[in-house]
Amino acid sequence: MAIMGCFELNLFNGDTIIIKNRNTTIGYACFNASAKTLDYIFVSPSHRRQGLGSKLLAAAENASEGILKPAEPLSPLGEKFFKLNSHE
């Protein structure tokens, strides 16, 4: 568990990072540590553009002990996200 400001990050089942605040789950990232892939990432629309997706990715990479590549298929928004997070 990591607390950042008013948000809390938790590892669930060894392959999912959940970010939440006092009231609700804000987002999550599912990854495959052995394949080094980020399988799915979601941040609630009302909490986007605050860097929380990047924090989820960083926490997932920390938990998997390596850089994660996006799983296919990758949406245009996913491509943009990974480029912004230096995963070209």
N, C-alpha and C positions, 0 to 999 in steps of 0.2 A: 504494500500500500504506500502511495506517495500522495502527499497533500500539497497542492499548489494554489495559493490564494484561497478562494472559496470553492475550489474543485478538488476532487479526490480521484486518484487513479488506482484501480485494482486489477490484479491478474486473476482470471477465472478459468478453471479447468486447464490451466497451463497453456492455453492457446488463444485466449481472448482478453483484451484489455478493455475495461469499462471505465468511462469517465462520468462522474456524477457530481451534483451539488447536494445541498442539504435536502432538496425536495424531489429530485427526479434524476433519472439516467439521461445524460446529455448525448452520449455517443459511445461507440465501441469499435474496436478493430479486431478482426479474426485473422490469425496467421498460422502458417505451417512452419515450425522451426526447422524441421529436418530438410524440407524443400527450399527453405529461405524465401517464402512467398507471403505477401500480404494478400489474403483471399478476399477480404471485404473490409471497408471502412465506412462509417456513417457518423455524421454529426447532425443533430437536430437543426432544422433550418433557422430557428430563432437564436441559435448559438454559433452560427457560422461566421466566418471572417474575423475570428478572434484568436486564431492560431491553435485551436484545440485539435484539429486534424493533425497538424504537425506534431503536437505533443503526444497524440495517440500513436503515430508512426514511430516516434522516438522511443516511447515506452515499449512498443512491440519489438523493435529492433534490439533494445536492451534485454528484454526477456528471452529473445531468440538467440542472443549473442552473435548478431551479425546483421549485415545490411539486407533488407528485404526487397525483393522485386515484386512488382504487381502481377497478380495472377490474371490470366486471360479469361474472358475478353475484358479489355480495358476501355472504358468510356472516354470520350473527349475530355470531360471534366477530370477524370482520373489521370489522363496523360498530363494535363496542365498541373495538377497537384504534384505529381512526381517530378516534373521538371522544376517546379518552384522549390521542391525539397531536395534538389541536387541528385536525383535518381534518374538520369537520362539513359 
